[in-house]
Structures are given as C-alpha cells and as structure tokens.
Amino acid sequence: MTDFPSFPTGGDKRIVYVREVKTADLPEAIRAQTEGLDHLYAIHSDSGDVLALVRDRDQAFIVARQNEFSPVSVH
C-alpha cells in the first residue's frame, strides 16, 4: 500500500475529490516532473487542498481507496 503523508488521518470526513488538471496550470517544479503529459489527476480534500497528483483517473481512485477514502469525480 502506498502511504501519502499529506492525506488526512482520523476524523469522519472520508470523501476526496478527483479532477483532471492541466499540467500547464501547475507550478514549474511540478511540470518538470510530468514527462510531457498534458494533464494529470488531482486528489483533493474536502477543503480543496491537493493531496496527490497521479497520471490517470483510475490510479487516482485506487490511491484514494488504498488510503481508505471514498473518491468522487469533480468536473
């Protein structure tokens, strides 16, 4: 299982939001690591904080579930 230290632990807010983000909208330091991808998928907390960035939507849902969250798509 993958551990993400930025994922909140505890509490009963277990929903996270998954949405596509354009790599062009990300900071340069992150864009440099995207290997030419034009978009990634962000996993957000209920307060809007980005918890993780992953390559594809399926992976975002897997990561969320591995961390005991219920992912929801956001457009």
N, C-alpha and C positions, 0 to 999 in steps of 0.2 A: 504494500500500500504506500502511496505517495503522501508524505506529510507536507503541508503548507503552513509555515508558522504564521502567516498573515490571516489564516482562516480563524474566525472567532470560535472559541470553545465555550461550552456552557450556555446557560440560558435556554429559552424555549423558542427562539427565533431560528428556525432551521431552513428557511427558504433563501435561495440565492437566485440571481437573475443572470441569464446568459444572453449576450447580444454580440452581433458582429461589429467589429471596429476596423476602420481603415488604418493601415499601418502609417499612412501619410499624416494621420492625426496624432500619432504617438510621438513622445519625445525622441530626439535623435539617438540617444543612448540605447533606447529600446529598438528603434528602427534598424540600427546597425546589426542587431541580432536576429532579424527576421528573414534573412536569406532570400530577399527578393519577393517575399509574399506580399500580395496587395491588401490582404485582410487577415485578421486573427479573430478569435472569440474571447471575449472578456467575461469573467465570472465576477459579479458584483454582489456586495452585501445589501441588506435592505436599506442601508443608509447611503448607498451609491458608491461606496469605496470599491476600487478594483482589487479583488483578492488574488486573481491569477489571469494570465493570458495563455491561451493554448492555440494550436494550429487549426483544429476543426471543431465543429459543433458537437459531434459525437464524443470526442475526447473531453470537451467541457462538461458534458453531462456525466461522463464516467468519473472524472475528477471530483465533481460535486458529490456524487453518490458515495465515492470511496471515503469522503470526509463527512459522511452522514448528513448531507444536506439534500433538500428537495429542489432540484433545478427547475426553473420556469423560463421559457423563452420570452424575450422582450424585443420589440422591433423599433 
